[in-house]
Each structure stands twice: as C-alpha cells, then as structure tokens.
Amino acid sequence: MSFDLPRNVILPVDAVDVRLDPGPHPFERDNGQAIAENWRREIAANPALFDGTVVLLSALSYHDNRLVGRCHAVRYSTFMLWRGHRQVAGAEHAYAHAMLVARDNALVAIRMGPHTVNASRVYFAAGSFEPIDFRDGLVDVDFNMIREVREETGLDLSDATRGKRYYALSTVSGTVIFRRYRVSTSADEIARRISAFVATEMEPEIEEPVIIRSAADLPEGLMSYMKPLIEWHFASKD
C-alpha cells in the first residue's frame, strides 16, 4: 500500500487507472469502534449527514503521465473519521473537479450549503467518487464530474468542450483530478441558471454560484487547494 506521486505541483495526466478493489479497506476494517463513536458525534453536530458509500484509496502513484491506484468502497462514516486523521498510513482521498470555464474565460465555482460538511466553502461543483462511477472496476472520471455538476447545479456538461487531458494536484489533504469544461455561455448566465436551479431544491447542496474572473479575484471561503488551480487556469491555455 503506497502513495508515490509528487506533492504540491500540478501534474499533466493522460490516463487515470484507479481500480475498485472489492475487498474492505484496512482503515475501515481495523477501526470499527472508532468509526461508530466518531459518527455519533458527527450526526449530533449535523443531523443532515447521511452514511452513504464513497471510496477511499489504499494506493496511488504517478508515472509517465498516468495515475494508477487502488481504492475501496467505504461508509461515509469511515471517511469522516479518516478526514479527522489524514496522516494515517495506507489511506488517502482522491476526487475530481470539472473546471467550468465560461465563454469569457471566467471560472464558475459554487459555495456549499450551510448543512454540508464543507459549509460556506468555495470550490468547483464536485463530490467524492462512488461505486456508481466505476465501469468494470475502473473509475470513469468524466462520468463522476458530469454527474456531480448536474446534481449540484442542474447544469448538463455532456456537450461541453473538454480539455485534451486531465491534471492533478496532490497535497496532504488529498489528490484533486481536474479538467477544463468549456461552455459557450457567459459566466453571468451560467450563474443565473445555477441560482434558478438552487431555488427549486428543497435542500440544495450548494448556497450559490461564485464567478472567478482572474487569479486576483479570489472569493472568501476558497478551499486552499483551489488557489493553485485558479492561477494555473489564468496562466495556461493548454
């Protein structure tokens, strides 16, 4: 179980070969009592949490522009315990971001709703990989991106122009895999559509859209890993 990839640098990624291991993740297998105790505290603080299924890595490496890894389906309660102890050996998190690029090259992110784990934090609409995101055991990154954007914002990125490759940024908090999705709509119109969708939801995951027009235009509540992604976007045409 190893994690062998450069940290704190944006990496070009031509292929993502992350596979779902049907066996239990050792972190979940070995920490049942701690997971249950922590979950009781979590739901006492936020009853809106749901103990669904996400995936947690047990290995990830980067070689020849490829991400190769292994993950396991775990309960969200397991993920929440890991989240509070990120330095635990043998377990890391990877997630994907569709970097939504408007016609005017502005970025459109979202601010998370007050009942969520990342309340008021700003990042691109996204969610953890789930078993539904795997095809024959191999993760389908774009399926996850499109699914999460649709669920959170109501936007369908199926016909958007995708960047020619993925990129990844790995930090102590996890590895984000991202890709530009360009649409022929202005940032203001995209934001209007997202706001209209949020208004129809009984319990929306997000609070509002957030437009970012330059690397100096950083909103309050921005997740720390987002700053290098934004700087990269406005400095690169790739």
C-alpha positions, 0 to 999 in steps of 0.5 A, spaced: 500 500 500 503 506 497 502 513 495 508 515 490 506 521 486 509 528 487 506 533 492 504 540 491 505 541 483 500 540 478 501 534 474 499 533 466 495 526 466 493 522 460 490 516 463 487 515 470 487 507 472 484 507 479 481 500 480 475 498 485 478 493 489 472 489 492 475 487 498 474 492 505 479 497 506 484 496 512 482 503 515 475 501 515 476 494 517 481 495 523 477 501 526 470 499 527 469 502 534 472 508 532 468 509 526 461 508 530 463 513 536 466 518 531 459 518 527 455 519 533 458 525 534 458 527 527 450 526 526 449 530 533 453 536 530 449 535 523 443 531 523 443 532 515 449 527 514 447 521 511 452 514 511 452 513 504 458 509 500 464 513 497 471 510 496 477 511 499 484 509 496 489 504 499 494 506 493 496 511 488 502 513 484 504 517 478 508 515 472 509 517 465 503 521 465 498 516 468 495 515 475 494 508 477 491 506 484 487 502 488 481 504 492 475 501 496 468 502 497 467 505 504 461 508 509 461 515 509 462 514 516 469 511 515 471 517 511 469 522 516 473 519 521 479 518 516 478 526 514 479 527 522 486 523 521 489 524 514 496 522 516 494 515 517 498 510 513 495 506 507 489 511 506 488 517 502 482 521 498 482 522 491 476 526 487 475 530 481 473 537 479 470 539 472 473 546 471 467 550 468 470 555 464 465 560 461 465 563 454 469 569 457 474 565 460 471 566 467 471 560 472 464 558 475 465 555 482 459 554 487 459 555 495 456 549 499 450 549 503 450 551 510 448 543 512 454 540 508 460 538 511 464 543 507 459 549 509 460 556 506 466 553 502 468 555 495 470 550 490 468 547 483 461 543 483 464 536 485 463 530 490 467 524 492 467 518 487 462 512 488 461 505 486 456 508 481 462 511 477 466 505 476 465 501 469 468 494 470 472 496 476 475 502 473 473 509 475 470 513 469 472 520 471 468 524 466 462 520 468 463 522 476 464 530 474 458 530 469 454 527 474 456 531 480 455 538 476 448 536 474 446 534 481 449 540 484 447 545 479 442 542 474 447 544 469 448 538 463 456 538 461 455 532 456 456 537 450 461 541 453 468 542 450 473 538 454 480 539 455 485 534 451 487 531 458 486 531 465 491 534 471 492 533 478 494 536 484 496 532 490 497 535 497 496 532 504 489 533 504 488 529 498 489 528 490 484 533 486 483 530 478 481 536 474 479 538 467 477 544 463 469 544 461 468 549 456 461 552 455 459 557 450 455 561 455 457 567 459 459 566 466 453 571 468 448 566 465 451 560 467 450 563 474 443 565 473 441 558 471 445 555 477 441 560 482 434 558 478 436 551 479 438 552 487 431 555 488 427 549 486 431 544 491 428 543 497 435 542 500 440 544 495 447 542 496 450 548 494 448 556 497 450 559 490 454 560 484 461 564 485 464 567 478 472 567 478 474 572 473 482 572 474 487 569 479 486 576 483 479 575 484 479 570 489 472 569 493 472 568 501 471 561 503 476 558 497 478 551 499 486 552 499 487 547 494 483 551 489 488 557 489 493 553 485 488 551 480 485 558 479 492 561 477 494 555 473 487 556 469 489 564 468 496 562 466 495 556 461 491 555 455 493 548 454 
